[in-house]
Amino acid sequence: MDYARLLAVINARLFLVLATVMLAVLAAGATGLVMPVKYQARAVLMIKPDDNMTGGAPGMDYNSLMMYRQLARTYSELATSQPVLRELADHLNHHPGLGELEHMVKVRKVKDLELLEIVVTDTTPRRAAHIANSFADILQQQERENWRMNNLQMITPALPPGNPAGPNIILAMLVAGMAGLFAAVLIVLIADYPVSKR
């Protein structure tokens, strides 16, 4: 099917195409309006040299730097393990519970830096910040007591976010509109295919 034929087919069924796009956009907008507003609080921890390991010597050589970057990657995996999240749930009196925390709390290594970023997504700004800071404290405690190290240092405590992180209704509507347009054109082409082959 050439370009002119494609335009002719779409033009002949323009109402169907537009109706599909409008329905997709309206559905995305309505869904975004009923979804709860989410906030994200962030706390940042730094992997600093342990004086017991460096002998108190200032600074780090390249190998030590790479070691601490690898350590940050390891910590980011250990941080969201069941024992750590369970202790956080206990600290919060299971409001929210362990299952909810698994979806709310994310820990990632900041690229090419010895930093860990704790991101907590919640419907309440103050609680998001409280959970992030509590989690940072628990990680430091776990490191000292269970991992037998003392490298984690809080450098940026979480603050209650002023602006919501989602849902992004405009973006959702744009994506839904594009998806609706693609689906409508595909349906029109499939419906026209037997006719075009005769």
Stockholm file with secondary structure:
# STOCKHOLM 1.0

chainA/1-198         MDYARLLAVINARLFLVLATVMLAVLAAGATGLVMPVKYQARAVLMIKPDDNMTGGAPGMDYNSLMMYRQLARTYSELATSQPVLRELADHLNHHPGLGELEHMVKVRKVKDLELLEIVVTDTTPRRAAHIANSFADILQQQERENWRMNNLQMITPALPPGNPAGPNIILAMLVAGMAGLFAAVLIVLIADYPVSKR
#=GR chainA/1-198 SS CCHHHHHHHHHHTHHHHHHHHHHHHHHHHHHHHHSCCBEEEEEEEEECCCHHHHTTCSSCCHHHHHHHHHHHHHHHHHHTSHHHHHHHHHHTTTSSCHHHHHHHEEEEECTTSSEEEEEEEESSHHHHHHHHHHHHHHHHHHHHHTSCCCCEEEEECCCCCSSCCBCCHHHHHHHHHHHHHHHHHHHHHHHHHHHHHC
#=GC SS_cons         CCHHHHHHHHHHTHHHHHHHHHHHHHHHHHHHHHSCCBEEEEEEEEECCCHHHHTTCSSCCHHHHHHHHHHHHHHHHHHTSHHHHHHHHHHTTTSSCHHHHHHHEEEEECTTSSEEEEEEEESSHHHHHHHHHHHHHHHHHHHHHTSCCCCEEEEECCCCCSSCCBCCHHHHHHHHHHHHHHHHHHHHHHHHHHHHHC
//
